[in-house]
Amino acid sequence: MLLSFAACLYFPWWSIAIVAFIVAALIPQGAGKSFFTGFLALFLLWGGLSFWISNNNDHILAHKVSLLILKIDSPYLLMLATALIGGVVAGFAAMTGSFLRKKKVTSPSY
């Protein structure tokens, strides 16, 4: 979670996927556990950050954006959607990293 937060300060939003991939490739876990930990870490990070940012401006922007995107006035549903997107991206990246770790590459002998 901390590495993703730091990466997003200097790189585009999708750097969370790269961080989740690298962390899951370095730490031995199963595919399901890697997905869950990557999903949970970014779900909490992006959910917390979106709530904190939105709460600091009394949810003014979140009201307007939720009307544009979700067609209903629900800033909390928009925060949930934001957290889900971040969680799914990081979860699949972490699962891919765990698959890479499990794959044993053998060089062919000629």
DSSP file (Angstrom, degrees, kcal/mol; ACC not computed):
  #  RESIDUE AA STRUCTURE BP1 BP2  ACC     N-H-->O    O-->H-N    N-H-->O    O-->H-N    TCO  KAPPA ALPHA  PHI   PSI    X-CA   Y-CA   Z-CA
    1    1 A M     >        0   0    0      0, 0.0     4,-2.2     0, 0.0     5,-0.2   0.000 360.0 360.0 360.0 -43.4    0.0    0.0    0.0
    2    2 A L  H  >  +     0   0    0      1,-0.2     4,-2.4     2,-0.2     5,-0.2   0.902 360.0  50.0 -66.2 -41.6    2.8    2.4    0.9
    3    3 A L  H  > S+     0   0    0      1,-0.2     4,-2.5     2,-0.2    -1,-0.2   0.889 110.7  50.4 -64.6 -38.3    4.8    1.7   -2.3
    4    4 A S  H  > S+     0   0    0      2,-0.2     4,-2.2     1,-0.2    -2,-0.2   0.901 110.0  50.3 -65.8 -40.6    1.6    2.3   -4.4
    5    5 A F  H  X S+     0   0    0     -4,-2.2     4,-0.8     1,-0.2    -2,-0.2   0.936 113.4  45.2 -61.7 -46.2    1.0    5.6   -2.6
    6    6 A A  H >X S+     0   0    0     -4,-2.4     4,-0.7     1,-0.2     3,-0.6   0.890 111.7  52.5 -66.0 -38.8    4.5    6.7   -3.2
    7    7 A A  H >X S+     0   0    0     -4,-2.5     4,-2.7     1,-0.2     3,-0.8   0.884 105.1  55.1 -65.0 -37.7    4.5    5.6   -6.8
    8    8 A C  H 3< S+     0   0    0     -4,-2.2    -1,-0.2     1,-0.2    -2,-0.2   0.686  98.3  64.0 -71.4 -16.1    1.3    7.6   -7.5
    9    9 A L  H << S+     0   0    0     -4,-0.8    -1,-0.2    -3,-0.6    -2,-0.2   0.824 121.2  18.5 -71.8 -29.7    3.0   10.7   -6.2
   10   10 A Y  H << S+     0   0    0     -3,-0.8    -2,-0.2    -4,-0.7    -3,-0.1   0.613 124.7  44.8-116.8 -18.2    5.5   10.6   -9.1
   11   11 A F  S  < S-     0   0    0     -4,-2.7     4,-0.0     1,-0.2     0, 0.0  -0.711  92.7 -75.0-124.1 172.4    4.0    8.4  -11.7
   12   12 A P    >   -     0   0    0      0, 0.0     3,-1.9     0, 0.0    -1,-0.2  -0.100  52.0 -98.3 -63.7 169.2    0.6    7.9  -13.4
   13   13 A W  T >  S+     0   0    0      1,-0.3     3,-1.5     2,-0.1     4,-0.2   0.809 118.6  65.5 -61.0 -31.8   -2.2    6.1  -11.7
   14   14 A W  T >> S+     0   0    0      1,-0.3     3,-1.2     2,-0.2     4,-0.8   0.484  73.8  90.3 -75.6   0.5   -1.5    2.8  -13.3
   15   15 A S  H <> S+     0   0    0     -3,-1.9     4,-2.3     1,-0.2    -1,-0.3   0.692  72.1  74.4 -65.8 -16.3    1.8    2.5  -11.5
   16   16 A I  H <> S+     0   0    0     -3,-1.5     4,-2.5     1,-0.2    -1,-0.2   0.860  92.5  53.6 -61.8 -34.2   -0.2    0.8   -8.8
   17   17 A A  H <> S+     0   0    0     -3,-1.2     4,-2.4     2,-0.2    -1,-0.2   0.905 107.9  48.5 -67.8 -40.8   -0.3   -2.2  -11.1
   18   18 A I  H  X S+     0   0    0     -4,-0.8     4,-2.4     2,-0.2    -2,-0.2   0.920 113.1  47.7 -64.9 -43.5    3.5   -2.3  -11.6
   19   19 A V  H  X S+     0   0    0     -4,-2.3     4,-2.6     2,-0.2     5,-0.2   0.928 112.9  47.6 -63.9 -45.6    4.0   -2.0   -7.8
   20   20 A A  H  X S+     0   0    0     -4,-2.5     4,-2.3     1,-0.2    -1,-0.2   0.889 112.0  51.4 -63.5 -38.6    1.5   -4.8   -7.0
   21   21 A F  H  X S+     0   0    0     -4,-2.4     4,-2.0     2,-0.2    -2,-0.2   0.940 112.5  44.7 -61.6 -48.7    3.1   -7.0   -9.7
   22   22 A I  H  X S+     0   0    0     -4,-2.4     4,-1.6     2,-0.2    -2,-0.2   0.914 113.7  49.1 -65.5 -43.8    6.6   -6.5   -8.3
   23   23 A V  H  X S+     0   0    0     -4,-2.6     4,-2.0     1,-0.2    -1,-0.2   0.923 113.5  46.3 -63.4 -43.6    5.6   -7.1   -4.7
   24   24 A A  H  < S+     0   0    0     -4,-2.3     5,-0.3     1,-0.2    -1,-0.2   0.824 110.7  53.4 -69.9 -29.7    3.7  -10.2   -5.6
   25   25 A A  H  < S+     0   0    0     -4,-2.0    -1,-0.2    -5,-0.2    -2,-0.2   0.804 113.6  43.3 -72.6 -27.8    6.5  -11.5   -7.7
   26   26 A L  H  < S+     0   0    0     -4,-1.6    -2,-0.2    -5,-0.2    -1,-0.2   0.782 108.3  60.9 -87.3 -28.9    9.0  -11.0   -4.8
   27   27 A I  S  < S-     0   0    0     -4,-2.0     2,-0.5    -5,-0.2    -1,-0.1  -0.884  87.8-125.6-104.0 120.6    6.8  -12.4   -2.0
   28   28 A P        +     0   0    0      0, 0.0     2,-0.3     0, 0.0    -3,-0.1  -0.512  51.5 138.1 -71.2 116.4    5.8  -16.1   -2.4
   29   29 A Q        -     0   0    0     -2,-0.5    72,-0.1    -5,-0.3     2,-0.1  -0.951  53.7 -96.2-146.4 162.5    2.0  -16.4   -2.2
   30   30 A G     >  -     0   0    0     -2,-0.3     4,-2.4     1,-0.1     5,-0.2  -0.328  41.0-106.2 -74.1 166.6   -0.7  -18.4   -4.0
   31   31 A A  H  > S+     0   0    0      1,-0.2     4,-2.4     2,-0.2     5,-0.2   0.911 118.5  47.6 -63.8 -43.1   -2.6  -16.7   -6.8
   32   32 A G  H  > S+     0   0    0      1,-0.2     4,-2.5     2,-0.2    -1,-0.2   0.913 113.6  46.8 -65.6 -42.5   -5.8  -16.3   -4.7
   33   33 A K  H  > S+     0   0    0      2,-0.2     4,-2.7     1,-0.2     5,-0.2   0.886 111.6  52.1 -67.3 -37.8   -4.0  -14.8   -1.8
   34   34 A S  H  X S+     0   0    0     -4,-2.4     4,-2.5     2,-0.2     5,-0.3   0.927 110.8  47.6 -63.1 -44.6   -2.0  -12.5   -4.0
   35   35 A F  H  X S+     0   0    0     -4,-2.4     4,-3.0     1,-0.2     5,-0.2   0.946 113.7  47.8 -60.5 -47.3   -5.2  -11.2   -5.6
   36   36 A F  H  X S+     0   0    0     -4,-2.5     4,-3.0     1,-0.2     5,-0.2   0.918 113.9  45.2 -62.6 -44.9   -6.9  -10.7   -2.3
   37   37 A T  H  X S+     0   0    0     -4,-2.7     4,-2.4     2,-0.2    -1,-0.2   0.909 115.9  46.4 -68.2 -40.5   -4.0   -8.9   -0.7
   38   38 A G  H  X S+     0   0    0     -4,-2.5     4,-2.0    -5,-0.2    53,-0.3   0.924 115.7  46.7 -64.3 -43.6   -3.4   -6.7   -3.8
   39   39 A F  H  X S+     0   0    0     -4,-3.0     4,-2.6    -5,-0.3     5,-0.2   0.945 114.5  46.2 -62.3 -49.1   -7.2   -5.9   -4.0
   40   40 A L  H  X S+     0   0    0     -4,-3.0     4,-2.4    -5,-0.2     5,-0.2   0.903 110.9  52.1 -63.7 -42.3   -7.5   -5.2   -0.3
   41   41 A A  H  X S+     0   0    0     -4,-2.4     4,-2.1    -5,-0.2    -1,-0.2   0.940 117.5  36.7 -61.5 -47.8   -4.5   -3.0   -0.1
   42   42 A L  H  X S+     0   0    0     -4,-2.0     4,-2.8     2,-0.2     5,-0.4   0.811 112.8  58.0 -78.5 -28.6   -5.5   -0.7   -3.0
   43   43 A F  H  X S+     0   0    0     -4,-2.6     4,-2.0    -5,-0.3     5,-0.2   0.942 112.8  41.0 -61.3 -46.3   -9.2   -0.9   -2.1
   44   44 A L  H  X S+     0   0    0     -4,-2.4     4,-2.4    -5,-0.2     5,-0.2   0.900 117.0  49.1 -68.2 -40.4   -8.4    0.6    1.3
   45   45 A L  H  X S+     0   0    0     -4,-2.1     4,-2.8    -5,-0.2     5,-0.2   0.972 118.0  37.0 -65.0 -54.5   -5.8    3.0   -0.1
   46   46 A W  H  X S+     0   0    0     -4,-2.8     4,-2.4     2,-0.2     5,-0.2   0.857 118.0  51.3 -70.7 -33.6   -8.0    4.5   -2.9
   47   47 A G  H  X S+     0   0    0     -4,-2.0     4,-2.0    -5,-0.4    -1,-0.2   0.934 114.3  43.9 -65.3 -45.2  -11.2    4.3   -0.8
   48   48 A G  H  X S+     0   0    0     -4,-2.4     4,-2.6    -5,-0.2    -2,-0.2   0.915 115.5  47.4 -65.6 -43.4   -9.5    6.2    2.0
   49   49 A L  H  X S+     0   0    0     -4,-2.8     4,-2.8    -5,-0.2     5,-0.3   0.915 112.2  49.0 -65.7 -42.1   -7.8    8.7   -0.2
   50   50 A S  H  X S+     0   0    0     -4,-2.4     4,-2.3    -5,-0.2     5,-0.2   0.891 113.6  47.2 -66.6 -36.6  -11.0    9.5   -2.2
   51   51 A F  H  X S+     0   0    0     -4,-2.0     4,-2.8    -5,-0.2    -2,-0.2   0.930 113.5  48.1 -66.9 -43.5  -13.0    9.9    1.1
   52   52 A W  H  X S+     0   0    0     -4,-2.6     4,-1.6     2,-0.2    -2,-0.2   0.927 115.2  43.9 -63.0 -45.8  -10.3   12.1    2.6
   53   53 A I  H  X S+     0   0    0     -4,-2.8     4,-0.7     1,-0.2    -1,-0.2   0.924 117.4  45.7 -65.8 -43.9  -10.0   14.3   -0.5
   54   54 A S  H ><>S+     0   0    0     -4,-2.3     5,-3.1    -5,-0.3     3,-0.7   0.881 110.7  52.8 -68.1 -37.6  -13.8   14.5   -1.0
   55   55 A N  H ><5S+     0   0    0     -4,-2.8     3,-1.4     1,-0.2    -1,-0.2   0.837 101.1  61.8 -66.9 -32.4  -14.4   15.2    2.7
   56   56 A N  H 3<5S+     0   0    0     -4,-1.6    -1,-0.2     1,-0.3    -2,-0.2   0.741 111.0  38.4 -68.1 -21.9  -12.0   18.1    2.7
   57   57 A N  T X<5S-     0   0    0     -3,-0.7     3,-1.6    -4,-0.7    -1,-0.3   0.049 118.7-106.0-115.4  27.0  -14.1   19.9    0.1
   58   58 A D  T < 5 -     0   0    0     -3,-1.4    -3,-0.2     1,-0.3    -2,-0.1   0.768  64.7 -73.9  57.0  30.4  -17.5   18.9    1.5
   59   59 A H  T 3><S+     0   0    0     -5,-3.1     4,-2.0    -6,-0.2    -1,-0.3   0.698  93.7 138.4  62.5  23.1  -18.1   16.4   -1.3
   60   60 A I  H <> S+     0   0    0     -3,-1.6     4,-1.5    -6,-0.3     5,-0.1   0.957  74.4  38.1 -63.8 -51.5  -18.8   19.3   -3.8
   61   61 A L  H  > S+     0   0    0      1,-0.2     4,-2.8     2,-0.2     5,-0.3   0.889 113.8  56.2 -68.5 -38.3  -16.8   17.8   -6.7
   62   62 A A  H  > S+     0   0    0      1,-0.2     4,-2.3     2,-0.2    12,-0.2   0.866 104.7  53.4 -63.2 -36.2  -17.9   14.2   -5.9
   63   63 A H  H  X S+     0   0    0     -4,-2.0     4,-1.5     2,-0.2    -1,-0.2   0.937 113.3  42.9 -61.2 -46.3  -21.6   15.3   -6.1
   64   64 A K  H  X S+     0   0    0     -4,-1.5     4,-1.7     1,-0.2    -2,-0.2   0.909 115.7  46.9 -69.4 -42.3  -21.0   16.7   -9.6
   65   65 A V  H  X S+     0   0    0     -4,-2.8     4,-3.0     1,-0.2     5,-0.4   0.880 109.5  54.1 -69.6 -37.0  -18.9   13.8  -10.9
   66   66 A S  H  X>S+     0   0    0     -4,-2.3     4,-1.4    -5,-0.3     6,-1.1   0.856 107.5  51.8 -66.0 -32.7  -21.3   11.2   -9.6
   67   67 A L  H  <5S+     0   0    0     -4,-1.5     4,-0.4     4,-0.2    -1,-0.2   0.890 114.3  43.7 -67.0 -37.9  -24.1   12.9  -11.5
   68   68 A L  H  <5S+     0   0    0     -4,-1.7    -2,-0.2     2,-0.1    -1,-0.2   0.926 127.6  25.9 -71.7 -45.2  -22.0   12.8  -14.6
   69   69 A I  H  <5S+     0   0    0     -4,-3.0    -3,-0.2    -5,-0.1    -2,-0.2   0.929 134.3  27.5 -88.4 -49.1  -20.7    9.3  -14.4
   70   70 A L  T  <5S-     0   0    0     -4,-1.4    -3,-0.2    -5,-0.4    -2,-0.1   0.589  91.6-132.4 -93.4 -11.5  -23.3    7.4  -12.3
   71   71 A K  S   <S+     0   0    0     -5,-0.8     2,-0.3    -4,-0.4    -4,-0.2   0.627  79.4  86.5  65.3  15.7  -26.3    9.5  -13.2
   72   72 A I  S    S-     0   0    0     -6,-1.1     2,-1.6     2,-0.1    -2,-0.3  -0.978  87.2-112.6-138.4 153.7  -27.3    9.7   -9.5
   73   73 A D        +     0   0    0     -2,-0.3   -10,-0.1    -6,-0.1    -9,-0.1  -0.635  68.0 125.9 -88.6  85.2  -26.2   12.1   -6.8
   74   74 A S     >  +     0   0    0     -2,-1.6     4,-1.6   -12,-0.2     3,-0.3  -0.746  30.6 177.8-144.0  91.7  -24.2    9.7   -4.6
   75   75 A P  H  > S+     0   0    0      0, 0.0     4,-1.9     0, 0.0     5,-0.1   0.827  85.8  56.7 -64.5 -29.6  -20.6   10.7   -3.7
   76   76 A Y  H  > S+     0   0    0      2,-0.2     4,-2.0     1,-0.2     5,-0.1   0.851 104.8  50.9 -71.8 -33.1  -20.2    7.6   -1.5
   77   77 A L  H  > S+     0   0    0     -3,-0.3     4,-2.3     2,-0.2    -1,-0.2   0.861 109.0  52.4 -68.7 -35.4  -21.1    5.3   -4.4
   78   78 A L  H  X S+     0   0    0     -4,-1.6     4,-2.2     2,-0.2    -2,-0.2   0.893 108.5  50.0 -65.4 -39.8  -18.5    7.2   -6.5
   79   79 A M  H  X S+     0   0    0     -4,-1.9     4,-2.4     2,-0.2    -2,-0.2   0.886 110.4  50.6 -64.9 -38.5  -15.9    6.6   -3.8
   80   80 A L  H  X S+     0   0    0     -4,-2.0     4,-2.5     2,-0.2    -2,-0.2   0.911 110.0  49.3 -64.9 -42.2  -16.8    2.9   -3.7
   81   81 A A  H  X S+     0   0    0     -4,-2.3     4,-2.2     2,-0.2    -2,-0.2   0.894 110.9  50.6 -63.5 -39.7  -16.4    2.7   -7.5
   82   82 A T  H  X S+     0   0    0     -4,-2.2     4,-2.1     2,-0.2    -2,-0.2   0.928 111.7  47.1 -62.4 -46.0  -13.0    4.4   -7.3
   83   83 A A  H  X S+     0   0    0     -4,-2.4     4,-2.4     1,-0.2    -2,-0.2   0.887 111.4  51.7 -64.9 -39.2  -11.9    1.9   -4.6
   84   84 A L  H  X S+     0   0    0     -4,-2.5     4,-2.7     2,-0.2     5,-0.2   0.902 108.7  50.5 -64.9 -41.2  -13.2   -1.0   -6.6
   85   85 A I  H  X S+     0   0    0     -4,-2.2     4,-2.3     2,-0.2     5,-0.2   0.946 113.3  45.1 -62.6 -48.1  -11.3    0.0   -9.8
   86   86 A G  H  X S+     0   0    0     -4,-2.1     4,-2.2     1,-0.2     5,-0.2   0.903 114.3  49.9 -61.3 -41.4   -8.1    0.4   -7.9
   87   87 A G  H  X S+     0   0    0     -4,-2.4     4,-2.6   -45,-0.2    -2,-0.2   0.905 111.2  47.1 -65.1 -43.1   -8.6   -2.9   -6.1
   88   88 A V  H  X S+     0   0    0     -4,-2.7     4,-2.5     2,-0.2     5,-0.3   0.916 112.6  49.5 -66.9 -43.0   -9.3   -4.8   -9.2
   89   89 A V  H  X S+     0   0    0     -4,-2.3     4,-1.8    -5,-0.2    -2,-0.2   0.946 116.6  41.3 -60.9 -48.2   -6.3   -3.4  -11.1
   90   90 A A  H  X S+     0   0    0     -4,-2.2     4,-2.5    -5,-0.2   -51,-0.2   0.867 113.0  55.2 -69.2 -35.7   -3.9   -4.1   -8.2
   91   91 A G  H  X S+     0   0    0     -4,-2.6     4,-2.3   -53,-0.3    -2,-0.2   0.935 110.7  43.2 -63.2 -47.3   -5.5   -7.5   -7.6
   92   92 A F  H  X S+     0   0    0     -4,-2.5     4,-2.1     2,-0.2    -1,-0.2   0.864 114.0  51.6 -68.4 -34.5   -5.0   -8.8  -11.1
   93   93 A A  H  X S+     0   0    0     -4,-1.8     4,-2.0    -5,-0.3    -2,-0.2   0.911 111.4  47.3 -66.8 -40.9   -1.5   -7.3  -11.3
   94   94 A A  H  X S+     0   0    0     -4,-2.5     4,-2.0     2,-0.2    -2,-0.2   0.892 110.9  51.5 -66.7 -39.0   -0.6   -9.1   -8.0
   95   95 A M  H  X S+     0   0    0     -4,-2.3     4,-2.0     1,-0.2    -1,-0.2   0.894 109.1  50.7 -64.8 -38.9   -2.1  -12.3   -9.3
   96   96 A T  H  X S+     0   0    0     -4,-2.1     4,-2.1     1,-0.2    -1,-0.2   0.896 108.7  52.3 -64.0 -40.2   -0.1  -12.1  -12.5
   97   97 A G  H  X S+     0   0    0     -4,-2.0     4,-1.8     1,-0.2    -2,-0.2   0.871 108.4  50.1 -63.7 -37.1    3.1  -11.5  -10.4
   98   98 A S  H  X S+     0   0    0     -4,-2.0     4,-1.8     2,-0.2    -1,-0.2   0.867 109.1  51.9 -70.4 -34.7    2.4  -14.6   -8.3
   99   99 A F  H  X S+     0   0    0     -4,-2.0     4,-1.6     2,-0.2    -2,-0.2   0.891 108.3  51.9 -65.3 -38.5    1.9  -16.6  -11.5
  100  100 A L  H  < S+     0   0    0     -4,-2.1    -2,-0.2     1,-0.2    -1,-0.2   0.898 108.2  51.3 -64.3 -39.5    5.2  -15.4  -12.8
  101  101 A R  H  < S+     0   0    0     -4,-1.8    -1,-0.2     1,-0.2    -2,-0.2   0.884 110.9  48.3 -65.1 -37.8    6.9  -16.4   -9.6
  102  102 A K  H  < S+     0   0    0     -4,-1.8     2,-0.3    -5,-0.1    -1,-0.2   0.781  89.2  96.7 -73.3 -27.0    5.5  -19.9   -9.9
  103  103 A K     <  -     0   0    0     -4,-1.6     2,-0.7    -5,-0.1    -4,-0.0  -0.481  65.8-151.2 -70.3 124.3    6.5  -20.4  -13.5
  104  104 A K        -     0   0    0     -2,-0.3     2,-0.6     2,-0.0    -1,-0.1  -0.863   7.6-154.1 -98.7 114.4    9.7  -22.3  -13.7
  105  105 A V        -     0   0    0     -2,-0.7     2,-0.5     2,-0.0    -2,-0.0  -0.784  12.8-174.3 -92.4 122.2   11.6  -21.3  -16.8
  106  106 A T        -     0   0    0     -2,-0.6    -2,-0.0     3,-0.0     3,-0.0  -0.948  21.5-129.9-115.4 136.5   13.9  -24.0  -18.0
  107  107 A S        -     0   0    0     -2,-0.5     2,-0.1     1,-0.1    -2,-0.0  -0.658  28.9-112.9 -85.2 138.5   16.2  -23.4  -20.9
  108  108 A P        -     0   0    0      0, 0.0     2,-0.6     0, 0.0    -1,-0.1  -0.423  24.8-132.4 -70.1 142.8   16.1  -26.0  -23.6
  109  109 A S              0   0    0      1,-0.1    -3,-0.0    -2,-0.1     0, 0.0  -0.856 360.0 360.0 -99.1 125.3   19.3  -28.1  -24.0
  110  110 A Y              0   0    0     -2,-0.6    -1,-0.1     0, 0.0     0, 0.0   0.408 360.0 360.0-101.3 360.0   20.5  -28.4  -27.5
